[in-house]
């Protein structure tokens, strides 16, 4: 975590070749032309000093507050796990559950930096007059490994027993809307429809541009920039060549190529973007659909337990894990954060922002959320689990 906060996270350099002269567009905080190298700590300071307080607060919240909160809650949960006071055991259970839920939210901006890497490197492919080397550095690798492993390992922590059994009582007392609207047999078809809507939105979001980047020629021309005003027509042509958009699919394709070159940061970036942000949400929706297949054929009376098919049990268990590992929501928040934070580079003529594809991905994730919680509540109501035995031995 510490190297992830203090070491260089992302570095890039943008330069333009005009009549054989190399003009560097980017500059360091002192104003000297050269590459921009940012760590999480330096980005926060830069955002705050430039007036982008919201971006600074969001990065502090996700990159610093959440990891510290996870540590506090984990310590409290383990401290009270074996308490003789049922209320403390109940609090301990809530602490562990909270850790499992918030673990993945420590690294939203890392996903956006992956897309930003593609945008920067694609500038050179669009115009031979532009140099834009970019690199995900050691800070990205360290923080991404921390976030990934802490999220996965948090799911292995056993929950303390639930002495008050209030979750089952609440579920039994309030039928879920999914069951009230569609009935037991209709749950299967409702989830099938949700899966279809999710698929359409997800595919559309993957192929639609989610971020864009371009050059502001007004800020590159005197008196604001380093270039003489006589070059304004030439810069206008260059701007039309280098303005770029990024889709999730194009970024994944580029990461696969860089993966073959053996770039360690790109290997990790590919795992995060393709696996956690795309494949896991899709698998979760498929597991929810498979889990509800039992409602299509097997009648059950309210509150009466019945044997679950092995496939349904496996699907529910997998869905629980996948829902906590799915990071499409984290990716969306990261794109929003970096778009807000990118205002600090506007004075250097670099424009970075969100694009309309983010709306499709957000809609797909909303469908995912609604489906997951509706299905879980339906199972809790129709098939309430027995009182939980102690899941850990206390000495």
PyMOL commands that set and color helices and strands:
alter all, ss='L'
color gray80, all
select helices_A, chain A and resi 2-6+40-49+53-80+86-106+108-126+138-154+166-173+177-207+217-219+229-242+248-260+264-291+293-297+310-325+328-348+357-382
alter helices_A, ss='H'
color red, helices_A
select strands_A, chain A and resi 8-12+15-18+21-24+36-39+130-131+134-136+209-215+244-247+350-354
alter strands_A, ss='S'
color yellow, strands_A
deselect
rebuild
show_as cartoon
